[in-house]
Amino acid sequence: MRWLRRPRSDRRPRSERFPAITAASPVVPGSVWRPLVAEHLDAGRPSGWWEPVYATAVAQGRRLPWQEGTAHPWVVGWLEDPVHAPPGSRALVVGCGVGDDIMPLLERGYDVTAIDVSETAIAWSQHRVGARTGREVAAVRWLVADLLEVSAAEVGSFDLVVEVHTVPWLPGVVRDAAMAAIGGLVAPGGVALAITEGATSDAARGALEGPPWAQAPSELTAYRAGGLVRLAVEHPSPGDGPTLEVRMTWQRPRGAPDGASLDEGLPLLGQ
Ligand SMILES: C[S@@+](CC[C@H](N)C(=O)[O-])C[C@H]1O[C@@H](n2cnc3c(N)ncnc32)[C@H](O)[C@@H]1O
């Protein structure tokens, strides 16, 4: 784990180094990135493929399939909703990718930390965040780290943890641990805002191939292992297919380390 204030050196100016991300930008084809995923998973490296995939995208001048180029509207909407009183000032973006969800937090005055396991993703994110005003790069704490190996100093230290479409891209072997780790990063009274791809039922989940691997309804409770209780599960655009996008809000109760028992029995997707 290490902190990055600046990306590693590159002779080209940063503005020439990173591909633009717009709806019209070409996408790295699955025939290129899926073999990298398989290679690393087969070798027992569940997080090993992210860096080569990001490096490939930069080398090809293409975006990756999950890159939209804008903050997720459900993050923006959550932050703007007066019902969601800001839980505090320290925010963490987990699996920040190219940093789109960092900007709305900075704009609302959060003290932002961004973690990603890929150094190239962090460098790309620094480029994009810096390009907005040229100022915010230094305002963010950048951490190249595996979520499962963050230092004890980070545990329980964030008032708001934002996770957008990272967990469904993690293989089952680390997924529960990742959700528990995300929960563990939330301070007492703090909130985890998680946006994921869910399956409409456990049976539907079994028929799907990934990545991303849509999360079965029974999986979503793994945040409880991190000591969180569920405040909300929303899926405003369910559609007709076997998957749907889900926004969840979880909270670490103040003074109740075993928060898991507090929301037992409440219905979850399809339960
Ligand atoms: C599907 S991308 C989503 C990126 C971003 N949240 C977005 O919505 O555009 C998942 C991100 O999580 C990062 N990631 C995956 N596993 C991780 C881990 N174990 N620790 C930290 N970051 C991880 C990847 O490098 C990648 O940037």
The ligand as an ORCA input file, in Angstrom:
! r2SCAN-3c Opt
* xyz 0 1
  C     -15.558     -1.776    -12.433
  S     -14.383     -0.636    -11.903
  C     -15.419      0.682    -11.297
  C     -14.647      1.939    -11.183
  C     -15.459      3.151    -10.694
  N     -15.995      2.941     -9.369
  C     -16.547      3.457    -11.677
  O     -17.733      3.327    -11.330
  O     -16.247      3.854    -12.798
  C     -13.797     -1.337    -10.394
  C     -12.603     -0.567     -9.813
  O     -12.232     -1.156     -8.573
  C     -10.823     -1.303     -8.517
  N     -10.556     -2.471     -7.667
  C     -10.827     -3.755     -7.940
  N     -10.465     -4.553     -6.927
  C      -9.951     -3.734     -5.975
  C      -9.399     -3.965     -4.689
  N      -9.308     -5.203     -4.192
  N      -8.970     -2.913     -3.982
  C      -9.047     -1.657     -4.488
  N      -9.576     -1.373     -5.699
  C     -10.014     -2.403     -6.446
  C     -10.408     -1.517     -9.957
  O      -9.059     -1.205    -10.220
  C     -11.391     -0.616    -10.697
  O     -10.873      0.688    -10.866
*
